[in-house]
């Protein structure tokens, strides 16, 4: 009897397709969205895109080592936008 079914979404069932310019487009939207709430970051979309990429890799390596997935608010505050 099957008692459980586990799915590993990221990289297994779903792979993100990032066409050229997507990271900068997203960073620009993020900067504008944060500014709408009075949160102004001193960064260009290019700078933020690079920082997000680096911080996402740090988070990925730490979660692979700890085998712990953190909630999105913690990921964004403690990793992606920590600077």
N, CA, C and O atoms as a Maestro MAE file, in Angstrom:
{
 s_m_m2io_version
 :::
 2.0.0
}

f_m_ct {
 s_m_title
 :::
 protein
 m_atom[332] {
  # First column is atom index #
  i_m_mmod_type
  r_m_x_coord
  r_m_y_coord
  r_m_z_coord
  i_m_residue_number
  s_m_chain_name
  s_m_pdb_residue_name
  s_m_pdb_atom_name
  i_m_atomic_number
  :::
  1 25 0.834 -1.175 0.000 1 A "UNK " " N  " 7
  2 3 0.000 0.000 0.000 1 A "UNK " " CA " 6
  3 2 0.889 1.253 0.000 1 A "UNK " " C  " 6
  4 15 1.865 1.334 0.746 1 A "UNK " " O  " 8
  5 25 0.538 2.212 -0.837 2 A "UNK " " N  " 7
  6 3 1.254 3.492 -0.873 2 A "UNK " " CA " 6
  7 2 0.786 4.334 0.307 2 A "UNK " " C  " 6
  8 15 -0.410 4.571 0.476 2 A "UNK " " O  " 8
  9 25 1.737 4.782 1.119 3 A "UNK " " N  " 7
  10 3 1.396 5.579 2.304 3 A "UNK " " CA " 6
  11 2 1.708 7.057 2.112 3 A "UNK " " C  " 6
  12 15 1.154 7.906 2.810 3 A "UNK " " O  " 8
  13 25 2.580 7.363 1.184 4 A "UNK " " N  " 7
  14 3 2.926 8.769 0.959 4 A "UNK " " CA " 6
  15 2 3.528 8.923 -0.433 4 A "UNK " " C  " 6
  16 15 4.132 7.998 -0.975 4 A "UNK " " O  " 8
  17 25 3.351 10.086 -0.982 5 A "UNK " " N  " 7
  18 3 3.971 10.454 -2.248 5 A "UNK " " CA " 6
  19 2 4.660 11.797 -2.025 5 A "UNK " " C  " 6
  20 15 4.029 12.754 -1.576 5 A "UNK " " O  " 8
  21 25 5.940 11.867 -2.334 6 A "UNK " " N  " 7
  22 3 6.707 13.097 -2.179 6 A "UNK " " CA " 6
  23 2 7.047 13.659 -3.551 6 A "UNK " " C  " 6
  24 15 7.373 12.918 -4.478 6 A "UNK " " O  " 8
  25 25 6.967 14.970 -3.665 7 A "UNK " " N  " 7
  26 3 7.320 15.646 -4.904 7 A "UNK " " CA " 6
  27 2 8.458 16.614 -4.632 7 A "UNK " " C  " 6
  28 15 8.441 17.342 -3.639 7 A "UNK " " O  " 8
  29 25 9.426 16.621 -5.498 8 A "UNK " " N  " 7
  30 3 10.519 17.579 -5.438 8 A "UNK " " CA " 6
  31 2 10.323 18.516 -6.621 8 A "UNK " " C  " 6
  32 15 10.649 18.163 -7.754 8 A "UNK " " O  " 8
  33 25 9.797 19.694 -6.367 9 A "UNK " " N  " 7
  34 3 9.408 20.602 -7.435 9 A "UNK " " CA " 6
  35 2 10.604 21.239 -8.141 9 A "UNK " " C  " 6
  36 15 10.749 21.084 -9.353 9 A "UNK " " O  " 8
  37 25 11.450 21.940 -7.421 10 A "UNK " " N  " 7
  38 3 12.519 22.734 -8.033 10 A "UNK " " CA " 6
  39 2 13.579 21.896 -8.718 10 A "UNK " " C  " 6
  40 15 14.307 21.150 -8.063 10 A "UNK " " O  " 8
  41 25 13.669 22.017 -10.026 11 A "UNK " " N  " 7
  42 3 14.671 21.317 -10.811 11 A "UNK " " CA " 6
  43 2 14.281 19.900 -11.187 11 A "UNK " " C  " 6
  44 15 14.963 19.265 -11.990 11 A "UNK " " O  " 8
  45 25 13.193 19.395 -10.618 12 A "UNK " " N  " 7
  46 3 12.734 18.044 -10.925 12 A "UNK " " CA " 6
  47 2 11.459 18.102 -11.754 12 A "UNK " " C  " 6
  48 15 11.434 17.652 -12.900 12 A "UNK " " O  " 8
  49 25 10.411 18.651 -11.175 13 A "UNK " " N  " 7
  50 3 9.146 18.783 -11.890 13 A "UNK " " CA " 6
  51 2 9.021 20.117 -12.612 13 A "UNK " " C  " 6
  52 15 8.196 20.270 -13.513 13 A "UNK " " O  " 8
  53 25 9.840 21.074 -12.213 14 A "UNK " " N  " 7
  54 3 9.756 22.408 -12.799 14 A "UNK " " CA " 6
  55 2 11.160 22.980 -12.960 14 A "UNK " " C  " 6
  56 15 11.947 22.984 -12.013 14 A "UNK " " O  " 8
  57 25 11.465 23.450 -14.134 15 A "UNK " " N  " 7
  58 3 12.732 24.132 -14.390 15 A "UNK " " CA " 6
  59 2 12.417 25.514 -14.929 15 A "UNK " " C  " 6
  60 15 11.647 25.655 -15.879 15 A "UNK " " O  " 8
  61 25 13.001 26.518 -14.333 16 A "UNK " " N  " 7
  62 3 12.753 27.891 -14.767 16 A "UNK " " CA " 6
  63 2 13.531 28.182 -16.049 16 A "UNK " " C  " 6
  64 15 14.711 27.854 -16.169 16 A "UNK " " O  " 8
  65 25 12.853 28.795 -16.982 17 A "UNK " " N  " 7
  66 3 13.485 29.234 -18.221 17 A "UNK " " CA " 6
  67 2 13.696 30.731 -18.100 17 A "UNK " " C  " 6
  68 15 12.732 31.496 -18.083 17 A "UNK " " O  " 8
  69 25 14.927 31.148 -18.017 18 A "UNK " " N  " 7
  70 3 15.236 32.564 -17.854 18 A "UNK " " CA " 6
  71 2 15.844 33.130 -19.130 18 A "UNK " " C  " 6
  72 15 17.056 33.059 -19.332 18 A "UNK " " O  " 8
  73 25 15.001 33.691 -19.990 19 A "UNK " " N  " 7
  74 3 15.548 34.300 -21.203 19 A "UNK " " CA " 6
  75 2 16.413 35.507 -20.854 19 A "UNK " " C  " 6
  76 15 16.267 36.072 -19.770 19 A "UNK " " O  " 8
  77 25 17.299 35.909 -21.740 20 A "UNK " " N  " 7
  78 3 18.158 37.066 -21.484 20 A "UNK " " CA " 6
  79 2 17.327 38.297 -21.102 20 A "UNK " " C  " 6
  80 15 16.314 38.600 -21.731 20 A "UNK " " O  " 8
  81 25 17.769 38.981 -20.080 21 A "UNK " " N  " 7
  82 3 17.091 40.192 -19.638 21 A "UNK " " CA " 6
  83 2 16.028 39.963 -18.578 21 A "UNK " " C  " 6
  84 15 15.543 40.924 -17.981 21 A "UNK " " O  " 8
  85 25 15.650 38.707 -18.327 22 A "UNK " " N  " 7
  86 3 14.585 38.416 -17.357 22 A "UNK " " CA " 6
  87 2 14.971 38.850 -15.944 22 A "UNK " " C  " 6
  88 15 14.142 39.407 -15.224 22 A "UNK " " O  " 8
  89 25 16.218 38.604 -15.539 23 A "UNK " " N  " 7
  90 3 16.650 38.975 -14.187 23 A "UNK " " CA " 6
  91 2 16.571 40.489 -13.981 23 A "UNK " " C  " 6
  92 15 16.139 40.954 -12.926 23 A "UNK " " O  " 8
  93 25 16.981 41.239 -14.973 24 A "UNK " " N  " 7
  94 3 16.946 42.705 -14.862 24 A "UNK " " CA " 6
  95 2 15.505 43.196 -14.877 24 A "UNK " " C  " 6
  96 15 15.158 44.112 -14.131 24 A "UNK " " O  " 8
  97 25 14.667 42.603 -15.711 25 A "UNK " " N  " 7
  98 3 13.251 42.956 -15.744 25 A "UNK " " CA " 6
  99 2 12.620 42.713 -14.377 25 A "UNK " " C  " 6
  100 15 11.889 43.565 -13.871 25 A "UNK " " O  " 8
  101 25 12.899 41.555 -13.776 26 A "UNK " " N  " 7
  102 3 12.346 41.242 -12.469 26 A "UNK " " CA " 6
  103 2 12.859 42.216 -11.412 26 A "UNK " " C  " 6
  104 15 12.083 42.707 -10.593 26 A "UNK " " O  " 8
  105 25 14.167 42.500 -11.425 27 A "UNK " " N  " 7
  106 3 14.749 43.419 -10.446 27 A "UNK " " CA " 6
  107 2 14.131 44.809 -10.573 27 A "UNK " " C  " 6
  108 15 13.883 45.463 -9.560 27 A "UNK " " O  " 8
  109 25 13.882 45.265 -11.778 28 A "UNK " " N  " 7
  110 3 13.250 46.565 -11.997 28 A "UNK " " CA " 6
  111 2 11.833 46.575 -11.414 28 A "UNK " " C  " 6
  112 15 11.439 47.534 -10.751 28 A "UNK " " O  " 8
  113 25 11.083 45.523 -11.660 29 A "UNK " " N  " 7
  114 3 9.723 45.419 -11.099 29 A "UNK " " CA " 6
  115 2 9.764 45.361 -9.575 29 A "UNK " " C  " 6
  116 15 8.921 45.953 -8.902 29 A "UNK " " O  " 8
  117 25 10.742 44.649 -9.040 30 A "UNK " " N  " 7
  118 3 10.879 44.551 -7.590 30 A "UNK " " CA " 6
  119 2 11.202 45.912 -6.983 30 A "UNK " " C  " 6
  120 15 10.607 46.302 -5.978 30 A "UNK " " O  " 8
  121 25 12.137 46.629 -7.585 31 A "UNK " " N  " 7
  122 3 12.477 47.971 -7.098 31 A "UNK " " CA " 6
  123 2 11.254 48.886 -7.111 31 A "UNK " " C  " 6
  124 15 11.006 49.609 -6.146 31 A "UNK " " O  " 8
  125 25 10.496 48.854 -8.199 32 A "UNK " " N  " 7
  126 3 9.296 49.694 -8.302 32 A "UNK " " CA " 6
  127 2 8.228 49.275 -7.306 32 A "UNK " " C  " 6
  128 15 7.569 50.127 -6.709 32 A "UNK " " O  " 8
  129 25 8.048 47.966 -7.119 33 A "UNK " " N  " 7
  130 3 7.060 47.475 -6.167 33 A "UNK " " CA " 6
  131 2 7.414 47.851 -4.740 33 A "UNK " " C  " 6
  132 15 6.545 48.254 -3.967 33 A "UNK " " O  " 8
  133 25 8.681 47.723 -4.387 34 A "UNK " " N  " 7
  134 3 9.108 48.124 -3.049 34 A "UNK " " CA " 6
  135 2 8.939 49.627 -2.854 34 A "UNK " " C  " 6
  136 15 8.516 50.074 -1.788 34 A "UNK " " O  " 8
  137 25 9.272 50.407 -3.883 35 A "UNK " " N  " 7
  138 3 9.126 51.870 -3.792 35 A "UNK " " CA " 6
  139 2 7.675 52.264 -3.564 35 A "UNK " " C  " 6
  140 15 7.398 53.248 -2.878 35 A "UNK " " O  " 8
  141 25 6.744 51.500 -4.136 36 A "UNK " " N  " 7
  142 3 5.317 51.773 -3.906 36 A "UNK " " CA " 6
  143 2 4.957 51.682 -2.431 36 A "UNK " " C  " 6
  144 15 3.989 52.300 -1.990 36 A "UNK " " O  " 8
  145 25 5.730 50.916 -1.664 37 A "UNK " " N  " 7
  146 3 5.494 50.768 -0.231 37 A "UNK " " CA " 6
  147 2 6.466 51.596 0.608 37 A "UNK " " C  " 6
  148 15 6.581 51.395 1.817 37 A "UNK " " O  " 8
  149 25 7.165 52.527 -0.045 38 A "UNK " " N  " 7
  150 3 8.076 53.411 0.671 38 A "UNK " " CA " 6
  151 2 9.428 52.803 0.977 38 A "UNK " " C  " 6
  152 15 10.190 53.351 1.774 38 A "UNK " " O  " 8
  153 25 9.736 51.677 0.355 39 A "UNK " " N  " 7
  154 3 11.034 51.027 0.562 39 A "UNK " " CA " 6
  155 2 11.889 51.303 -0.669 39 A "UNK " " C  " 6
  156 15 11.699 50.686 -1.718 39 A "UNK " " O  " 8
  157 25 12.814 52.217 -0.538 40 A "UNK " " N  " 7
  158 3 13.647 52.611 -1.674 40 A "UNK " " CA " 6
  159 2 15.054 52.042 -1.504 40 A "UNK " " C  " 6
  160 15 15.752 52.369 -0.545 40 A "UNK " " O  " 8
  161 25 15.456 51.203 -2.427 41 A "UNK " " N  " 7
  162 3 16.790 50.626 -2.401 41 A "UNK " " CA " 6
  163 2 17.701 51.435 -3.299 41 A "UNK " " C  " 6
  164 15 17.314 51.850 -4.391 41 A "UNK " " O  " 8
  165 25 18.907 51.651 -2.829 42 A "UNK " " N  " 7
  166 3 19.891 52.402 -3.603 42 A "UNK " " CA " 6
  167 2 20.643 51.431 -4.510 42 A "UNK " " C  " 6
  168 15 21.793 51.081 -4.245 42 A "UNK " " O  " 8
  169 25 19.980 51.001 -5.582 43 A "UNK " " N  " 7
  170 3 20.574 50.043 -6.515 43 A "UNK " " CA " 6
  171 2 19.894 50.177 -7.863 43 A "UNK " " C  " 6
  172 15 18.711 50.507 -7.947 43 A "UNK " " O  " 8
  173 25 20.643 49.923 -8.902 44 A "UNK " " N  " 7
  174 3 20.069 49.860 -10.242 44 A "UNK " " CA " 6
  175 2 19.479 48.458 -10.413 44 A "UNK " " C  " 6
  176 15 19.824 47.549 -9.659 44 A "UNK " " O  " 8
  177 25 18.602 48.277 -11.388 45 A "UNK " " N  " 7
  178 3 18.092 46.925 -11.643 45 A "UNK " " CA " 6
  179 2 19.219 45.919 -11.923 45 A "UNK " " C  " 6
  180 15 19.132 44.761 -11.516 45 A "UNK " " O  " 8
  181 25 20.257 46.357 -12.607 46 A "UNK " " N  " 7
  182 3 21.384 45.472 -12.904 46 A "UNK " " CA " 6
  183 2 22.105 45.054 -11.625 46 A "UNK " " C  " 6
  184 15 22.456 43.886 -11.454 46 A "UNK " " O  " 8
  185 25 22.325 46.025 -10.722 47 A "UNK " " N  " 7
  186 3 22.994 45.716 -9.454 47 A "UNK " " CA " 6
  187 2 22.147 44.776 -8.599 47 A "UNK " " C  " 6
  188 15 22.653 43.812 -8.025 47 A "UNK " " O  " 8
  189 25 20.861 45.070 -8.523 48 A "UNK " " N  " 7
  190 3 19.975 44.227 -7.720 48 A "UNK " " CA " 6
  191 2 19.880 42.822 -8.304 48 A "UNK " " C  " 6
  192 15 19.886 41.844 -7.555 48 A "UNK " " O  " 8
  193 25 19.794 42.707 -9.607 49 A "UNK " " N  " 7
  194 3 19.724 41.388 -10.243 49 A "UNK " " CA " 6
  195 2 20.959 40.566 -9.890 49 A "UNK " " C  " 6
  196 15 20.848 39.380 -9.579 49 A "UNK " " O  " 8
  197 25 22.117 41.179 -9.934 50 A "UNK " " N  " 7
  198 3 23.354 40.483 -9.581 50 A "UNK " " CA " 6
  199 2 23.371 40.054 -8.126 50 A "UNK " " C  " 6
  200 15 23.788 38.941 -7.804 50 A "UNK " " O  " 8
  201 25 22.918 40.938 -7.247 51 A "UNK " " N  " 7
  202 3 22.877 40.642 -5.812 51 A "UNK " " CA " 6
  203 2 21.892 39.511 -5.526 51 A "UNK " " C  " 6
  204 15 22.184 38.618 -4.731 51 A "UNK " " O  " 8
  205 25 20.732 39.549 -6.169 52 A "UNK " " N  " 7
  206 3 19.736 38.491 -5.985 52 A "UNK " " CA " 6
  207 2 20.300 37.135 -6.423 52 A "UNK " " C  " 6
  208 15 20.084 36.119 -5.763 52 A "UNK " " O  " 8
  209 25 21.015 37.137 -7.531 53 A "UNK " " N  " 7
  210 3 21.606 35.894 -8.051 53 A "UNK " " CA " 6
  211 2 22.602 35.319 -7.045 53 A "UNK " " C  " 6
  212 15 22.565 34.126 -6.742 53 A "UNK " " O  " 8
  213 25 23.493 36.172 -6.529 54 A "UNK " " N  " 7
  214 3 24.502 35.725 -5.557 54 A "UNK " " CA " 6
  215 2 23.837 35.234 -4.271 54 A "UNK " " C  " 6
  216 15 24.181 34.170 -3.757 54 A "UNK " " O  " 8
  217 25 22.884 36.014 -3.752 55 A "UNK " " N  " 7
  218 3 22.240 35.650 -2.494 55 A "UNK " " CA " 6
  219 2 21.387 34.390 -2.641 55 A "UNK " " C  " 6
  220 15 21.278 33.608 -1.697 55 A "UNK " " O  " 8
  221 25 20.786 34.187 -3.802 56 A "UNK " " N  " 7
  222 3 20.012 32.969 -4.041 56 A "UNK " " CA " 6
  223 2 20.922 31.743 -4.024 56 A "UNK " " C  " 6
  224 15 20.533 30.685 -3.530 56 A "UNK " " O  " 8
  225 25 22.122 31.885 -4.559 57 A "UNK " " N  " 7
  226 3 23.084 30.775 -4.536 57 A "UNK " " CA " 6
  227 2 23.524 30.465 -3.107 57 A "UNK " " C  " 6
  228 15 23.678 29.301 -2.739 57 A "UNK " " O  " 8
  229 25 23.725 31.508 -2.307 58 A "UNK " " N  " 7
  230 3 24.096 31.300 -0.898 58 A "UNK " " CA " 6
  231 2 22.982 30.540 -0.189 58 A "UNK " " C  " 6
  232 15 23.236 29.569 0.524 58 A "UNK " " O  " 8
  233 25 21.745 30.990 -0.391 59 A "UNK " " N  " 7
  234 3 20.608 30.311 0.234 59 A "UNK " " CA " 6
  235 2 20.514 28.861 -0.229 59 A "UNK " " C  " 6
  236 15 20.283 27.962 0.581 59 A "UNK " " O  " 8
  237 25 20.689 28.633 -1.516 60 A "UNK " " N  " 7
  238 3 20.607 27.275 -2.073 60 A "UNK " " CA " 6
  239 2 21.625 26.358 -1.417 60 A "UNK " " C  " 6
  240 15 21.291 25.240 -1.024 60 A "UNK " " O  " 8
  241 25 22.872 26.823 -1.296 61 A "UNK " " N  " 7
  242 3 23.918 25.994 -0.705 61 A "UNK " " CA " 6
  243 2 23.639 25.705 0.771 61 A "UNK " " C  " 6
  244 15 23.869 24.592 1.245 61 A "UNK " " O  " 8
  245 25 23.144 26.711 1.490 62 A "UNK " " N  " 7
  246 3 22.851 26.512 2.914 62 A "UNK " " CA " 6
  247 2 21.690 25.540 3.114 62 A "UNK " " C  " 6
  248 15 21.733 24.708 4.021 62 A "UNK " " O  " 8
  249 25 20.652 25.634 2.279 63 A "UNK " " N  " 7
  250 3 19.518 24.724 2.444 63 A "UNK " " CA " 6
  251 2 19.873 23.308 2.006 63 A "UNK " " C  " 6
  252 15 19.345 22.342 2.557 63 A "UNK " " O  " 8
  253 25 20.753 23.172 1.033 64 A "UNK " " N  " 7
  254 3 21.194 21.837 0.646 64 A "UNK " " CA " 6
  255 2 22.000 21.195 1.770 64 A "UNK " " C  " 6
  256 15 21.932 19.983 1.970 64 A "UNK " " O  " 8
  257 25 22.758 22.000 2.499 65 A "UNK " " N  " 7
  258 3 23.547 21.470 3.611 65 A "UNK " " CA " 6
  259 2 22.671 21.149 4.825 65 A "UNK " " C  " 6
  260 15 22.877 20.138 5.497 65 A "UNK " " O  " 8
  261 25 21.697 22.015 5.097 66 A "UNK " " N  " 7
  262 3 20.862 21.836 6.289 66 A "UNK " " CA " 6
  263 2 19.620 20.989 6.039 66 A "UNK " " C  " 6
  264 15 18.999 20.492 6.979 66 A "UNK " " O  " 8
  265 25 19.265 20.828 4.771 67 A "UNK " " N  " 7
  266 3 18.030 20.127 4.381 67 A "UNK " " CA " 6
  267 2 16.799 20.776 5.002 67 A "UNK " " C  " 6
  268 15 15.831 20.100 5.350 67 A "UNK " " O  " 8
  269 25 16.853 22.092 5.135 68 A "UNK " " N  " 7
  270 3 15.738 22.846 5.707 68 A "UNK " " CA " 6
  271 2 15.320 23.948 4.743 68 A "UNK " " C  " 6
  272 15 16.144 24.751 4.304 68 A "UNK " " O  " 8
  273 25 14.037 23.974 4.423 69 A "UNK " " N  " 7
  274 3 13.471 25.015 3.557 69 A "UNK " " CA " 6
  275 2 12.838 26.071 4.455 69 A "UNK " " C  " 6
  276 15 11.983 25.752 5.282 69 A "UNK " " O  " 8
  277 25 13.244 27.303 4.301 70 A "UNK " " N  " 7
  278 3 12.724 28.385 5.133 70 A "UNK " " CA " 6
  279 2 11.489 29.018 4.503 70 A "UNK " " C  " 6
  280 15 11.294 28.910 3.292 70 A "UNK " " O  " 8
  281 25 10.651 29.677 5.305 71 A "UNK " " N  " 7
  282 3 9.475 30.366 4.751 71 A "UNK " " CA " 6
  283 2 9.901 31.567 3.899 71 A "UNK " " C  " 6
  284 15 10.936 32.178 4.163 71 A "UNK " " O  " 8
  285 25 9.112 31.903 2.886 72 A "UNK " " N  " 7
  286 3 9.477 33.004 1.983 72 A "UNK " " CA " 6
  287 2 9.851 34.319 2.671 72 A "UNK " " C  " 6
  288 15 10.830 34.938 2.252 72 A "UNK " " O  " 8
  289 25 9.136 34.786 3.702 73 A "UNK " " N  " 7
  290 3 9.566 36.055 4.319 73 A "UNK " " CA " 6
  291 2 10.984 35.988 4.893 73 A "UNK " " C  " 6
  292 15 11.725 36.969 4.833 73 A "UNK " " O  " 8
  293 25 11.358 34.845 5.440 74 A "UNK " " N  " 7
  294 3 12.709 34.686 5.987 74 A "UNK " " CA " 6
  295 2 13.727 34.658 4.846 74 A "UNK " " C  " 6
  296 15 14.794 35.264 4.944 74 A "UNK " " O  " 8
  297 25 13.394 33.960 3.778 75 A "UNK " " N  " 7
  298 3 14.305 33.894 2.629 75 A "UNK " " CA " 6
  299 2 14.575 35.293 2.084 75 A "UNK " " C  " 6
  300 15 15.727 35.655 1.846 75 A "UNK " " O  " 8
  301 25 13.521 36.079 1.888 76 A "UNK " " N  " 7
  302 3 13.695 37.422 1.325 76 A "UNK " " CA " 6
  303 2 14.433 38.347 2.278 76 A "UNK " " C  " 6
  304 15 15.309 39.099 1.853 76 A "UNK " " O  " 8
  305 25 14.087 38.302 3.573 77 A "UNK " " N  " 7
  306 3 14.729 39.202 4.537 77 A "UNK " " CA " 6
  307 2 16.162 38.804 4.866 77 A "UNK " " C  " 6
  308 15 17.047 39.658 4.927 77 A "UNK " " O  " 8
  309 25 16.392 37.521 5.076 78 A "UNK " " N  " 7
  310 3 17.694 37.065 5.557 78 A "UNK " " CA " 6
  311 2 18.666 36.680 4.452 78 A "UNK " " C  " 6
  312 15 19.862 36.525 4.702 78 A "UNK " " O  " 8
  313 25 18.166 36.525 3.243 79 A "UNK " " N  " 7
  314 3 19.045 36.120 2.149 79 A "UNK " " CA " 6
  315 2 18.964 37.091 0.964 79 A "UNK " " C  " 6
  316 15 19.904 37.849 0.727 79 A "UNK " " O  " 8
  317 25 17.860 37.074 0.223 80 A "UNK " " N  " 7
  318 3 17.798 37.819 -1.029 80 A "UNK " " CA " 6
  319 2 18.042 39.319 -0.854 80 A "UNK " " C  " 6
  320 15 18.781 39.925 -1.630 80 A "UNK " " O  " 8
  321 25 17.418 39.916 0.167 81 A "UNK " " N  " 7
  322 3 17.537 41.372 0.352 81 A "UNK " " CA " 6
  323 2 18.279 41.728 1.632 81 A "UNK " " C  " 6
  324 15 18.017 42.774 2.226 81 A "UNK " " O  " 8
  325 25 19.195 40.880 2.060 82 A "UNK " " N  " 7
  326 3 19.846 41.093 3.356 82 A "UNK " " CA " 6
  327 2 20.695 42.366 3.400 82 A "UNK " " C  " 6
  328 15 20.836 42.958 4.470 82 A "UNK " " O  " 8
  329 25 21.250 42.794 2.299 83 A "UNK " " N  " 7
  330 3 22.034 44.018 2.306 83 A "UNK " " CA " 6
  331 2 21.128 45.231 2.370 83 A "UNK " " C  " 6
  332 15 21.611 46.363 2.385 83 A "UNK " " O  " 8
  :::
 }
 m_bond[331] {
  # First column is bond index #
  i_m_from
  i_m_to
  i_m_order
  :::
  1 1 2 1
  2 2 3 1
  3 3 4 2
  4 3 5 1
  5 5 6 1
  6 6 7 1
  7 7 8 2
  8 7 9 1
  9 9 10 1
  10 10 11 1
  11 11 12 2
  12 11 13 1
  13 13 14 1
  14 14 15 1
  15 15 16 2
  16 15 17 1
  17 17 18 1
  18 18 19 1
  19 19 20 2
  20 19 21 1
  21 21 22 1
  22 22 23 1
  23 23 24 2
  24 23 25 1
  25 25 26 1
  26 26 27 1
  27 27 28 2
  28 27 29 1
  29 29 30 1
  30 30 31 1
  31 31 32 2
  32 31 33 1
  33 33 34 1
  34 34 35 1
  35 35 36 2
  36 35 37 1
  37 37 38 1
  38 38 39 1
  39 39 40 2
  40 39 41 1
  41 41 42 1
  42 42 43 1
  43 43 44 2
  44 43 45 1
  45 45 46 1
  46 46 47 1
  47 47 48 2
  48 47 49 1
  49 49 50 1
  50 50 51 1
  51 51 52 2
  52 51 53 1
  53 53 54 1
  54 54 55 1
  55 55 56 2
  56 55 57 1
  57 57 58 1
  58 58 59 1
  59 59 60 2
  60 59 61 1
  61 61 62 1
  62 62 63 1
  63 63 64 2
  64 63 65 1
  65 65 66 1
  66 66 67 1
  67 67 68 2
  68 67 69 1
  69 69 70 1
  70 70 71 1
  71 71 72 2
  72 71 73 1
  73 73 74 1
  74 74 75 1
  75 75 76 2
  76 75 77 1
  77 77 78 1
  78 78 79 1
  79 79 80 2
  80 79 81 1
  81 81 82 1
  82 82 83 1
  83 83 84 2
  84 83 85 1
  85 85 86 1
  86 86 87 1
  87 87 88 2
  88 87 89 1
  89 89 90 1
  90 90 91 1
  91 91 92 2
  92 91 93 1
  93 93 94 1
  94 94 95 1
  95 95 96 2
  96 95 97 1
  97 97 98 1
  98 98 99 1
  99 99 100 2
  100 99 101 1
  101 101 102 1
  102 102 103 1
  103 103 104 2
  104 103 105 1
  105 105 106 1
  106 106 107 1
  107 107 108 2
  108 107 109 1
  109 109 110 1
  110 110 111 1
  111 111 112 2
  112 111 113 1
  113 113 114 1
  114 114 115 1
  115 115 116 2
  116 115 117 1
  117 117 118 1
  118 118 119 1
  119 119 120 2
  120 119 121 1
  121 121 122 1
  122 122 123 1
  123 123 124 2
  124 123 125 1
  125 125 126 1
  126 126 127 1
  127 127 128 2
  128 127 129 1
  129 129 130 1
  130 130 131 1
  131 131 132 2
  132 131 133 1
  133 133 134 1
  134 134 135 1
  135 135 136 2
  136 135 137 1
  137 137 138 1
  138 138 139 1
  139 139 140 2
  140 139 141 1
  141 141 142 1
  142 142 143 1
  143 143 144 2
  144 143 145 1
  145 145 146 1
  146 146 147 1
  147 147 148 2
  148 147 149 1
  149 149 150 1
  150 150 151 1
  151 151 152 2
  152 151 153 1
  153 153 154 1
  154 154 155 1
  155 155 156 2
  156 155 157 1
  157 157 158 1
  158 158 159 1
  159 159 160 2
  160 159 161 1
  161 161 162 1
  162 162 163 1
  163 163 164 2
  164 163 165 1
  165 165 166 1
  166 166 167 1
  167 167 168 2
  168 167 169 1
  169 169 170 1
  170 170 171 1
  171 171 172 2
  172 171 173 1
  173 173 174 1
  174 174 175 1
  175 175 176 2
  176 175 177 1
  177 177 178 1
  178 178 179 1
  179 179 180 2
  180 179 181 1
  181 181 182 1
  182 182 183 1
  183 183 184 2
  184 183 185 1
  185 185 186 1
  186 186 187 1
  187 187 188 2
  188 187 189 1
  189 189 190 1
  190 190 191 1
  191 191 192 2
  192 191 193 1
  193 193 194 1
  194 194 195 1
  195 195 196 2
  196 195 197 1
  197 197 198 1
  198 198 199 1
  199 199 200 2
  200 199 201 1
  201 201 202 1
  202 202 203 1
  203 203 204 2
  204 203 205 1
  205 205 206 1
  206 206 207 1
  207 207 208 2
  208 207 209 1
  209 209 210 1
  210 210 211 1
  211 211 212 2
  212 211 213 1
  213 213 214 1
  214 214 215 1
  215 215 216 2
  216 215 217 1
  217 217 218 1
  218 218 219 1
  219 219 220 2
  220 219 221 1
  221 221 222 1
  222 222 223 1
  223 223 224 2
  224 223 225 1
  225 225 226 1
  226 226 227 1
  227 227 228 2
  228 227 229 1
  229 229 230 1
  230 230 231 1
  231 231 232 2
  232 231 233 1
  233 233 234 1
  234 234 235 1
  235 235 236 2
  236 235 237 1
  237 237 238 1
  238 238 239 1
  239 239 240 2
  240 239 241 1
  241 241 242 1
  242 242 243 1
  243 243 244 2
  244 243 245 1
  245 245 246 1
  246 246 247 1
  247 247 248 2
  248 247 249 1
  249 249 250 1
  250 250 251 1
  251 251 252 2
  252 251 253 1
  253 253 254 1
  254 254 255 1
  255 255 256 2
  256 255 257 1
  257 257 258 1
  258 258 259 1
  259 259 260 2
  260 259 261 1
  261 261 262 1
  262 262 263 1
  263 263 264 2
  264 263 265 1
  265 265 266 1
  266 266 267 1
  267 267 268 2
  268 267 269 1
  269 269 270 1
  270 270 271 1
  271 271 272 2
  272 271 273 1
  273 273 274 1
  274 274 275 1
  275 275 276 2
  276 275 277 1
  277 277 278 1
  278 278 279 1
  279 279 280 2
  280 279 281 1
  281 281 282 1
  282 282 283 1
  283 283 284 2
  284 283 285 1
  285 285 286 1
  286 286 287 1
  287 287 288 2
  288 287 289 1
  289 289 290 1
  290 290 291 1
  291 291 292 2
  292 291 293 1
  293 293 294 1
  294 294 295 1
  295 295 296 2
  296 295 297 1
  297 297 298 1
  298 298 299 1
  299 299 300 2
  300 299 301 1
  301 301 302 1
  302 302 303 1
  303 303 304 2
  304 303 305 1
  305 305 306 1
  306 306 307 1
  307 307 308 2
  308 307 309 1
  309 309 310 1
  310 310 311 1
  311 311 312 2
  312 311 313 1
  313 313 314 1
  314 314 315 1
  315 315 316 2
  316 315 317 1
  317 317 318 1
  318 318 319 1
  319 319 320 2
  320 319 321 1
  321 321 322 1
  322 322 323 1
  323 323 324 2
  324 323 325 1
  325 325 326 1
  326 326 327 1
  327 327 328 2
  328 327 329 1
  329 329 330 1
  330 330 331 1
  331 331 332 2
  :::
 }
}
